[in-house]
Amino acid sequence: MSTPNNYITPSDFLAWEKVNAAMLRDEAERQRRAIDDAVIKAVMQARQSGMCLQDAGRIIVRNFQYGCRDGISYTPAAVRRALESIGWEPKRKNAGGDAQ
């Protein structure tokens, strides 16, 4: 697979990616589900304390513990995607285009 000097070439990578496409898709789905679960649980807790969805989402985006835990990459973009999937809208979107 690699060249004699043990460097991996772009064509080696593309071949590896093709062979492992199903595994990569499964891993991406596992990541998405874990992030959705964590975000939804945080929203549920915030809603139970009396917050509306929009306020809960803004607080979660600001205070979420981003990073990598248990092999899951919790990024701001992933958290926002999860929030948007349950109806949250970023402030700039629900404020008619104003900055967040």
Backbone atoms as SQL, in Angstrom:
CREATE TABLE atoms (id INTEGER PRIMARY KEY, chain TEXT, resi INTEGER, resn TEXT, atom TEXT, x REAL, y REAL, z REAL);
INSERT INTO atoms VALUES
  (1, 'A', 1, 'MET', 'N', 0.810, -1.193, 0.000),
  (2, 'A', 1, 'MET', 'CA', 0.000, 0.000, 0.000),
  (3, 'A', 1, 'MET', 'C', 0.852, 1.256, 0.000),
  (4, 'A', 2, 'SER', 'N', 1.898, 1.320, 0.804),
  (5, 'A', 2, 'SER', 'CA', 2.717, 2.517, 0.819),
  (6, 'A', 2, 'SER', 'C', 3.966, 2.304, -0.041),
  (7, 'A', 3, 'THR', 'N', 4.602, 3.402, -0.337),
  (8, 'A', 3, 'THR', 'CA', 5.788, 3.365, -1.184),
  (9, 'A', 3, 'THR', 'C', 6.961, 2.813, -0.392),
  (10, 'A', 4, 'PRO', 'N', 8.056, 2.456, -1.063),
  (11, 'A', 4, 'PRO', 'CA', 9.196, 1.852, -0.368),
  (12, 'A', 4, 'PRO', 'C', 9.739, 2.685, 0.794),
  (13, 'A', 5, 'ASN', 'N', 9.606, 3.985, 0.759),
  (14, 'A', 5, 'ASN', 'CA', 10.111, 4.813, 1.853),
  (15, 'A', 5, 'ASN', 'C', 9.072, 4.981, 2.970),
  (16, 'A', 6, 'ASN', 'N', 8.005, 4.197, 2.913),
  (17, 'A', 6, 'ASN', 'CA', 6.949, 4.161, 3.923),
  (18, 'A', 6, 'ASN', 'C', 6.091, 5.416, 4.005),
  (19, 'A', 7, 'TYR', 'N', 6.142, 6.225, 2.972),
  (20, 'A', 7, 'TYR', 'CA', 5.232, 7.370, 2.916),
  (21, 'A', 7, 'TYR', 'C', 3.919, 6.900, 2.313),
  (22, 'A', 8, 'ILE', 'N', 2.840, 7.410, 2.831),
  (23, 'A', 8, 'ILE', 'CA', 1.536, 7.106, 2.262),
  (24, 'A', 8, 'ILE', 'C', 1.227, 8.184, 1.234),
  (25, 'A', 9, 'THR', 'N', 0.857, 7.766, 0.060),
  (26, 'A', 9, 'THR', 'CA', 0.593, 8.694, -1.026),
  (27, 'A', 9, 'THR', 'C', -0.889, 9.077, -1.052),
  (28, 'A', 10, 'PRO', 'N', -1.223, 10.138, -1.777),
  (29, 'A', 10, 'PRO', 'CA', -2.640, 10.478, -1.924),
  (30, 'A', 10, 'PRO', 'C', -3.459, 9.319, -2.494),
  (31, 'A', 11, 'SER', 'N', -2.907, 8.590, -3.443),
  (32, 'A', 11, 'SER', 'CA', -3.656, 7.460, -4.010),
  (33, 'A', 11, 'SER', 'C', -3.828, 6.345, -2.974),
  (34, 'A', 12, 'ASP', 'N', -2.835, 6.159, -2.087),
  (35, 'A', 12, 'ASP', 'CA', -2.984, 5.190, -0.990),
  (36, 'A', 12, 'ASP', 'C', -4.144, 5.587, -0.088),
  (37, 'A', 13, 'PHE', 'N', -4.191, 6.881, 0.250),
  (38, 'A', 13, 'PHE', 'CA', -5.255, 7.364, 1.114),
  (39, 'A', 13, 'PHE', 'C', -6.613, 7.171, 0.453),
  (40, 'A', 14, 'LEU', 'N', -6.733, 7.540, -0.810),
  (41, 'A', 14, 'LEU', 'CA', -8.015, 7.405, -1.509),
  (42, 'A', 14, 'LEU', 'C', -8.464, 5.946, -1.569),
  (43, 'A', 15, 'ALA', 'N', -7.514, 5.035, -1.761),
  (44, 'A', 15, 'ALA', 'CA', -7.844, 3.607, -1.771),
  (45, 'A', 15, 'ALA', 'C', -8.317, 3.162, -0.380),
  (46, 'A', 16, 'TRP', 'N', -7.616, 3.605, 0.659),
  (47, 'A', 16, 'TRP', 'CA', -8.017, 3.274, 2.025),
  (48, 'A', 16, 'TRP', 'C', -9.412, 3.801, 2.322),
  (49, 'A', 17, 'GLU', 'N', -9.671, 5.055, 1.925),
  (50, 'A', 17, 'GLU', 'CA', -10.965, 5.666, 2.179),
  (51, 'A', 17, 'GLU', 'C', -12.088, 4.902, 1.472),
  (52, 'A', 18, 'LYS', 'N', -11.822, 4.455, 0.255),
  (53, 'A', 18, 'LYS', 'CA', -12.830, 3.699, -0.498),
  (54, 'A', 18, 'LYS', 'C', -13.129, 2.364, 0.181),
  (55, 'A', 19, 'VAL', 'N', -12.091, 1.673, 0.609),
  (56, 'A', 19, 'VAL', 'CA', -12.261, 0.375, 1.265),
  (57, 'A', 19, 'VAL', 'C', -12.990, 0.534, 2.603),
  (58, 'A', 20, 'ASN', 'N', -12.770, 1.640, 3.282),
  (59, 'A', 20, 'ASN', 'CA', -13.328, 1.854, 4.623),
  (60, 'A', 20, 'ASN', 'C', -14.538, 2.785, 4.653),
  (61, 'A', 21, 'ALA', 'N', -15.165, 3.021, 3.526),
  (62, 'A', 21, 'ALA', 'CA', -16.274, 3.979, 3.437),
  (63, 'A', 21, 'ALA', 'C', -17.419, 3.632, 4.393),
  (64, 'A', 22, 'ALA', 'N', -17.795, 2.387, 4.472),
  (65, 'A', 22, 'ALA', 'CA', -18.913, 1.992, 5.343),
  (66, 'A', 22, 'ALA', 'C', -18.563, 2.225, 6.813),
  (67, 'A', 23, 'MET', 'N', -17.358, 1.885, 7.196),
  (68, 'A', 23, 'MET', 'CA', -16.917, 2.097, 8.575),
  (69, 'A', 23, 'MET', 'C', -16.899, 3.592, 8.896),
  (70, 'A', 24, 'LEU', 'N', -16.444, 4.406, 7.974),
  (71, 'A', 24, 'LEU', 'CA', -16.399, 5.855, 8.187),
  (72, 'A', 24, 'LEU', 'C', -17.805, 6.446, 8.310),
  (73, 'A', 25, 'ARG', 'N', -18.733, 5.960, 7.485),
  (74, 'A', 25, 'ARG', 'CA', -20.128, 6.413, 7.587),
  (75, 'A', 25, 'ARG', 'C', -20.733, 6.015, 8.928),
  (76, 'A', 26, 'ASP', 'N', -20.476, 4.778, 9.363),
  (77, 'A', 26, 'ASP', 'CA', -20.991, 4.303, 10.645),
  (78, 'A', 26, 'ASP', 'C', -20.434, 5.138, 11.802),
  (79, 'A', 27, 'GLU', 'N', -19.165, 5.467, 11.733),
  (80, 'A', 27, 'GLU', 'CA', -18.543, 6.266, 12.789),
  (81, 'A', 27, 'GLU', 'C', -19.121, 7.677, 12.806),
  (82, 'A', 28, 'ALA', 'N', -19.336, 8.268, 11.658),
  (83, 'A', 28, 'ALA', 'CA', -19.936, 9.606, 11.592),
  (84, 'A', 28, 'ALA', 'C', -21.345, 9.583, 12.185),
  (85, 'A', 29, 'GLU', 'N', -22.105, 8.549, 11.904),
  (86, 'A', 29, 'GLU', 'CA', -23.455, 8.410, 12.450),
  (87, 'A', 29, 'GLU', 'C', -23.410, 8.230, 13.968),
  (88, 'A', 30, 'ARG', 'N', -22.464, 7.450, 14.469),
  (89, 'A', 30, 'ARG', 'CA', -22.307, 7.245, 15.909),
  (90, 'A', 30, 'ARG', 'C', -21.975, 8.578, 16.590),
  (91, 'A', 31, 'GLN', 'N', -21.089, 9.345, 15.970),
  (92, 'A', 31, 'GLN', 'CA', -20.726, 10.664, 16.504),
  (93, 'A', 31, 'GLN', 'C', -21.960, 11.572, 16.550),
  (94, 'A', 32, 'ARG', 'N', -22.710, 11.615, 15.452),
  (95, 'A', 32, 'ARG', 'CA', -23.888, 12.482, 15.372),
  (96, 'A', 32, 'ARG', 'C', -24.900, 12.114, 16.452),
  (97, 'A', 33, 'ARG', 'N', -25.154, 10.823, 16.613),
  (98, 'A', 33, 'ARG', 'CA', -26.133, 10.382, 17.615),
  (99, 'A', 33, 'ARG', 'C', -25.696, 10.717, 19.033),
  (100, 'A', 34, 'ALA', 'N', -24.422, 10.560, 19.329),
  (101, 'A', 34, 'ALA', 'CA', -23.919, 10.868, 20.669),
  (102, 'A', 34, 'ALA', 'C', -24.028, 12.360, 20.958),
  (103, 'A', 35, 'ILE', 'N', -23.722, 13.189, 19.974),
  (104, 'A', 35, 'ILE', 'CA', -23.823, 14.642, 20.143),
  (105, 'A', 35, 'ILE', 'C', -25.282, 15.042, 20.301),
  (106, 'A', 36, 'ASP', 'N', -26.152, 14.500, 19.451),
  (107, 'A', 36, 'ASP', 'CA', -27.594, 14.776, 19.582),
  (108, 'A', 36, 'ASP', 'C', -28.073, 14.431, 20.981),
  (109, 'A', 37, 'ASP', 'N', -27.696, 13.270, 21.488),
  (110, 'A', 37, 'ASP', 'CA', -28.121, 12.816, 22.810),
  (111, 'A', 37, 'ASP', 'C', -27.681, 13.796, 23.895),
  (112, 'A', 38, 'ALA', 'N', -26.418, 14.195, 23.867),
  (113, 'A', 38, 'ALA', 'CA', -25.896, 15.107, 24.893),
  (114, 'A', 38, 'ALA', 'C', -26.582, 16.465, 24.825),
  (115, 'A', 39, 'VAL', 'N', -26.771, 16.972, 23.621),
  (116, 'A', 39, 'VAL', 'CA', -27.389, 18.285, 23.455),
  (117, 'A', 39, 'VAL', 'C', -28.859, 18.241, 23.867),
  (118, 'A', 40, 'ILE', 'N', -29.579, 17.227, 23.438),
  (119, 'A', 40, 'ILE', 'CA', -30.999, 17.126, 23.781),
  (120, 'A', 40, 'ILE', 'C', -31.186, 17.000, 25.291),
  (121, 'A', 41, 'LYS', 'N', -30.334, 16.227, 25.942),
  (122, 'A', 41, 'LYS', 'CA', -30.425, 16.108, 27.400),
  (123, 'A', 41, 'LYS', 'C', -30.168, 17.454, 28.072),
  (124, 'A', 42, 'ALA', 'N', -29.208, 18.222, 27.557),
  (125, 'A', 42, 'ALA', 'CA', -28.934, 19.554, 28.120),
  (126, 'A', 42, 'ALA', 'C', -30.124, 20.484, 27.904),
  (127, 'A', 43, 'VAL', 'N', -30.749, 20.419, 26.732),
  (128, 'A', 43, 'VAL', 'CA', -31.929, 21.247, 26.453),
  (129, 'A', 43, 'VAL', 'C', -33.079, 20.838, 27.370),
  (130, 'A', 44, 'MET', 'N', -33.294, 19.557, 27.534),
  (131, 'A', 44, 'MET', 'CA', -34.379, 19.092, 28.405),
  (132, 'A', 44, 'MET', 'C', -34.185, 19.609, 29.828),
  (133, 'A', 45, 'GLN', 'N', -32.965, 19.547, 30.329),
  (134, 'A', 45, 'GLN', 'CA', -32.684, 20.035, 31.676),
  (135, 'A', 45, 'GLN', 'C', -32.947, 21.538, 31.762),
  (136, 'A', 46, 'ALA', 'N', -32.525, 22.285, 30.755),
  (137, 'A', 46, 'ALA', 'CA', -32.755, 23.735, 30.749),
  (138, 'A', 46, 'ALA', 'C', -34.240, 24.062, 30.654),
  (139, 'A', 47, 'ARG', 'N', -34.959, 23.324, 29.824),
  (140, 'A', 47, 'ARG', 'CA', -36.411, 23.560, 29.679),
  (141, 'A', 47, 'ARG', 'C', -37.135, 23.247, 30.979),
  (142, 'A', 48, 'GLN', 'N', -36.708, 22.195, 31.680),
  (143, 'A', 48, 'GLN', 'CA', -37.338, 21.850, 32.958),
  (144, 'A', 48, 'GLN', 'C', -37.105, 22.928, 34.010),
  (145, 'A', 49, 'SER', 'N', -36.044, 23.720, 33.840),
  (146, 'A', 49, 'SER', 'CA', -35.790, 24.804, 34.789),
  (147, 'A', 49, 'SER', 'C', -36.490, 26.089, 34.368),
  (148, 'A', 50, 'GLY', 'N', -37.280, 26.023, 33.277),
  (149, 'A', 50, 'GLY', 'CA', -38.097, 27.156, 32.889),
  (150, 'A', 50, 'GLY', 'C', -37.627, 27.965, 31.694),
  (151, 'A', 51, 'MET', 'N', -36.548, 27.580, 31.065),
  (152, 'A', 51, 'MET', 'CA', -36.056, 28.327, 29.905),
  (153, 'A', 51, 'MET', 'C', -36.828, 27.959, 28.653),
  (154, 'A', 52, 'CYS', 'N', -36.934, 28.914, 27.741),
  (155, 'A', 52, 'CYS', 'CA', -37.487, 28.594, 26.426),
  (156, 'A', 52, 'CYS', 'C', -36.382, 27.949, 25.590),
  (157, 'A', 53, 'LEU', 'N', -36.748, 27.345, 24.488),
  (158, 'A', 53, 'LEU', 'CA', -35.782, 26.651, 23.634),
  (159, 'A', 53, 'LEU', 'C', -34.688, 27.593, 23.146),
  (160, 'A', 54, 'GLN', 'N', -35.056, 28.806, 22.738),
  (161, 'A', 54, 'GLN', 'CA', -34.067, 29.738, 22.200),
  (162, 'A', 54, 'GLN', 'C', -33.034, 30.134, 23.251),
  (163, 'A', 55, 'ASP', 'N', -33.494, 30.458, 24.451),
  (164, 'A', 55, 'ASP', 'CA', -32.567, 30.819, 25.523),
  (165, 'A', 55, 'ASP', 'C', -31.697, 29.628, 25.918),
  (166, 'A', 56, 'ALA', 'N', -32.316, 28.459, 26.018),
  (167, 'A', 56, 'ALA', 'CA', -31.558, 27.258, 26.365),
  (168, 'A', 56, 'ALA', 'C', -30.462, 27.002, 25.337),
  (169, 'A', 57, 'GLY', 'N', -30.799, 27.122, 24.066),
  (170, 'A', 57, 'GLY', 'CA', -29.810, 26.900, 23.015),
  (171, 'A', 57, 'GLY', 'C', -28.663, 27.875, 23.089),
  (172, 'A', 58, 'ARG', 'N', -28.966, 29.152, 23.310),
  (173, 'A', 58, 'ARG', 'CA', -27.900, 30.155, 23.401),
  (174, 'A', 58, 'ARG', 'C', -26.966, 29.863, 24.575),
  (175, 'A', 59, 'ILE', 'N', -27.536, 29.467, 25.707),
  (176, 'A', 59, 'ILE', 'CA', -26.711, 29.152, 26.873),
  (177, 'A', 59, 'ILE', 'C', -25.876, 27.894, 26.620),
  (178, 'A', 60, 'ILE', 'N', -26.475, 26.907, 25.990),
  (179, 'A', 60, 'ILE', 'CA', -25.745, 25.671, 25.695),
  (180, 'A', 60, 'ILE', 'C', -24.592, 25.952, 24.738),
  (181, 'A', 61, 'VAL', 'N', -24.826, 26.730, 23.695),
  (182, 'A', 61, 'VAL', 'CA', -23.741, 27.059, 22.750),
  (183, 'A', 61, 'VAL', 'C', -22.609, 27.766, 23.489),
  (184, 'A', 62, 'ARG', 'N', -22.953, 28.663, 24.395),
  (185, 'A', 62, 'ARG', 'CA', -21.943, 29.441, 25.121),
  (186, 'A', 62, 'ARG', 'C', -21.186, 28.608, 26.156),
  (187, 'A', 63, 'ASN', 'N', -21.864, 27.663, 26.808),
  (188, 'A', 63, 'ASN', 'CA', -21.269, 26.979, 27.963),
  (189, 'A', 63, 'ASN', 'C', -20.994, 25.486, 27.774),
  (190, 'A', 64, 'PHE', 'N', -21.278, 24.947, 26.601),
  (191, 'A', 64, 'PHE', 'CA', -21.101, 23.505, 26.393),
  (192, 'A', 64, 'PHE', 'C', -19.636, 23.126, 26.605),
  (193, 'A', 65, 'GLN', 'N', -19.402, 21.953, 27.144),
  (194, 'A', 65, 'GLN', 'CA', -18.039, 21.477, 27.347),
  (195, 'A', 65, 'GLN', 'C', -17.533, 20.850, 26.047),
  (196, 'A', 66, 'TYR', 'N', -16.971, 21.705, 25.201),
  (197, 'A', 66, 'TYR', 'CA', -16.461, 21.247, 23.907),
  (198, 'A', 66, 'TYR', 'C', -15.181, 20.443, 24.111),
  (199, 'A', 67, 'GLY', 'N', -14.884, 19.608, 23.144),
  (200, 'A', 67, 'GLY', 'CA', -13.674, 18.799, 23.189),
  (201, 'A', 67, 'GLY', 'C', -13.985, 17.377, 22.778),
  (202, 'A', 68, 'CYS', 'N', -13.056, 16.497, 23.061),
  (203, 'A', 68, 'CYS', 'CA', -13.207, 15.092, 22.682),
  (204, 'A', 68, 'CYS', 'C', -13.329, 14.257, 23.949),
  (205, 'A', 69, 'ARG', 'N', -14.461, 13.545, 24.062),
  (206, 'A', 69, 'ARG', 'CA', -14.687, 12.648, 25.185),
  (207, 'A', 69, 'ARG', 'C', -15.202, 11.325, 24.650),
  (208, 'A', 70, 'ASP', 'N', -14.641, 10.253, 25.137),
  (209, 'A', 70, 'ASP', 'CA', -15.059, 8.913, 24.737),
  (210, 'A', 70, 'ASP', 'C', -15.055, 8.745, 23.209),
  (211, 'A', 71, 'GLY', 'N', -14.117, 9.384, 22.549),
  (212, 'A', 71, 'GLY', 'CA', -13.998, 9.266, 21.100),
  (213, 'A', 71, 'GLY', 'C', -14.991, 10.107, 20.318),
  (214, 'A', 72, 'ILE', 'N', -15.743, 10.966, 20.998),
  (215, 'A', 72, 'ILE', 'CA', -16.727, 11.827, 20.334),
  (216, 'A', 72, 'ILE', 'C', -16.175, 13.247, 20.328),
  (217, 'A', 73, 'SER', 'N', -16.193, 13.884, 19.163),
  (218, 'A', 73, 'SER', 'CA', -15.703, 15.263, 19.029),
  (219, 'A', 73, 'SER', 'C', -16.872, 16.237, 19.138),
  (220, 'A', 74, 'TYR', 'N', -16.977, 16.864, 20.286),
  (221, 'A', 74, 'TYR', 'CA', -18.034, 17.836, 20.538),
  (222, 'A', 74, 'TYR', 'C', -17.529, 19.212, 20.088),
  (223, 'A', 75, 'THR', 'N', -17.919, 19.619, 18.903),
  (224, 'A', 75, 'THR', 'CA', -17.490, 20.893, 18.346),
  (225, 'A', 75, 'THR', 'C', -18.650, 21.889, 18.382),
  (226, 'A', 76, 'PRO', 'N', -18.339, 23.184, 18.348),
  (227, 'A', 76, 'PRO', 'CA', -19.433, 24.174, 18.300),
  (228, 'A', 76, 'PRO', 'C', -20.371, 23.940, 17.113),
  (229, 'A', 77, 'ALA', 'N', -19.818, 23.603, 15.956),
  (230, 'A', 77, 'ALA', 'CA', -20.664, 23.372, 14.776),
  (231, 'A', 77, 'ALA', 'C', -21.587, 22.175, 14.985),
  (232, 'A', 78, 'ALA', 'N', -21.079, 21.115, 15.606),
  (233, 'A', 78, 'ALA', 'CA', -21.898, 19.921, 15.840),
  (234, 'A', 78, 'ALA', 'C', -23.005, 20.209, 16.857),
  (235, 'A', 79, 'VAL', 'N', -22.686, 20.988, 17.879),
  (236, 'A', 79, 'VAL', 'CA', -23.689, 21.336, 18.887),
  (237, 'A', 79, 'VAL', 'C', -24.772, 22.208, 18.259),
  (238, 'A', 80, 'ARG', 'N', -24.371, 23.181, 17.454),
  (239, 'A', 80, 'ARG', 'CA', -25.357, 24.028, 16.770),
  (240, 'A', 80, 'ARG', 'C', -26.247, 23.209, 15.834),
  (241, 'A', 81, 'ARG', 'N', -25.640, 22.261, 15.107),
  (242, 'A', 81, 'ARG', 'CA', -26.414, 21.413, 14.201),
  (243, 'A', 81, 'ARG', 'C', -27.458, 20.628, 14.981),
  (244, 'A', 82, 'ALA', 'N', -27.055, 20.079, 16.135),
  (245, 'A', 82, 'ALA', 'CA', -27.980, 19.309, 16.961),
  (246, 'A', 82, 'ALA', 'C', -29.107, 20.205, 17.481),
  (247, 'A', 83, 'LEU', 'N', -28.763, 21.399, 17.910),
  (248, 'A', 83, 'LEU', 'CA', -29.796, 22.330, 18.385),
  (249, 'A', 83, 'LEU', 'C', -30.756, 22.696, 17.263),
  (250, 'A', 84, 'GLU', 'N', -30.220, 22.992, 16.097),
  (251, 'A', 84, 'GLU', 'CA', -31.070, 23.359, 14.966),
  (252, 'A', 84, 'GLU', 'C', -31.979, 22.208, 14.551),
  (253, 'A', 85, 'SER', 'N', -31.520, 20.975, 14.760),
  (254, 'A', 85, 'SER', 'CA', -32.340, 19.819, 14.380),
  (255, 'A', 85, 'SER', 'C', -33.586, 19.674, 15.262),
  (256, 'A', 86, 'ILE', 'N', -33.590, 20.339, 16.424),
  (257, 'A', 86, 'ILE', 'CA', -34.772, 20.282, 17.303),
  (258, 'A', 86, 'ILE', 'C', -35.515, 21.619, 17.334),
  (259, 'A', 87, 'GLY', 'N', -35.200, 22.493, 16.383),
  (260, 'A', 87, 'GLY', 'CA', -35.983, 23.716, 16.242),
  (261, 'A', 87, 'GLY', 'C', -35.352, 24.998, 16.742),
  (262, 'A', 88, 'TRP', 'N', -34.163, 24.928, 17.329),
  (263, 'A', 88, 'TRP', 'CA', -33.491, 26.128, 17.796),
  (264, 'A', 88, 'TRP', 'C', -32.993, 26.931, 16.602),
  (265, 'A', 89, 'GLU', 'N', -33.079, 28.238, 16.710),
  (266, 'A', 89, 'GLU', 'CA', -32.562, 29.117, 15.667),
  (267, 'A', 89, 'GLU', 'C', -31.520, 30.042, 16.275),
  (268, 'A', 90, 'PRO', 'N', -30.376, 30.197, 15.617),
  (269, 'A', 90, 'PRO', 'CA', -29.366, 31.136, 16.127),
  (270, 'A', 90, 'PRO', 'C', -29.965, 32.531, 16.231),
  (271, 'A', 91, 'LYS', 'N', -29.483, 33.325, 17.151),
  (272, 'A', 91, 'LYS', 'CA', -30.015, 34.668, 17.385),
  (273, 'A', 91, 'LYS', 'C', -30.027, 35.494, 16.113),
  (274, 'A', 92, 'ARG', 'N', -28.972, 35.432, 15.335),
  (275, 'A', 92, 'ARG', 'CA', -28.904, 36.239, 14.117),
  (276, 'A', 92, 'ARG', 'C', -29.977, 35.835, 13.127),
  (277, 'A', 93, 'LYS', 'N', -30.402, 34.568, 13.162),
  (278, 'A', 93, 'LYS', 'CA', -31.441, 34.109, 12.242),
  (279, 'A', 93, 'LYS', 'C', -32.821, 34.558, 12.717),
  (280, 'A', 94, 'ASN', 'N', -33.104, 34.425, 14.010),
  (281, 'A', 94, 'ASN', 'CA', -34.444, 34.803, 14.480),
  (282, 'A', 94, 'ASN', 'C', -34.542, 36.292, 14.796),
  (283, 'A', 95, 'ALA', 'N', -33.445, 37.029, 14.631),
  (284, 'A', 95, 'ALA', 'CA', -33.476, 38.477, 14.834),
  (285, 'A', 95, 'ALA', 'C', -33.463, 39.224, 13.504),
  (286, 'A', 96, 'GLY', 'N', -33.731, 38.520, 12.431),
  (287, 'A', 96, 'GLY', 'CA', -33.796, 39.165, 11.142),
  (288, 'A', 96, 'GLY', 'C', -32.447, 39.516, 10.548),
  (289, 'A', 97, 'GLY', 'N', -31.417, 38.744, 10.892),
  (290, 'A', 97, 'GLY', 'CA', -30.107, 38.941, 10.279),
  (291, 'A', 97, 'GLY', 'C', -29.115, 39.676, 11.147),
  (292, 'A', 98, 'ASP', 'N', -29.495, 40.100, 12.362),
  (293, 'A', 98, 'ASP', 'CA', -28.547, 40.755, 13.247),
  (294, 'A', 98, 'ASP', 'C', -27.470, 39.786, 13.676),
  (295, 'A', 99, 'ALA', 'N', -26.316, 40.300, 13.978),
  (296, 'A', 99, 'ALA', 'CA', -25.215, 39.448, 14.428),
  (297, 'A', 99, 'ALA', 'C', -25.519, 38.886, 15.805),
  (298, 'A', 100, 'GLN', 'N', -24.966, 37.721, 16.095),
  (299, 'A', 100, 'GLN', 'CA', -25.187, 37.051, 17.374),
  (300, 'A', 100, 'GLN', 'C', -24.535, 37.739, 18.513);
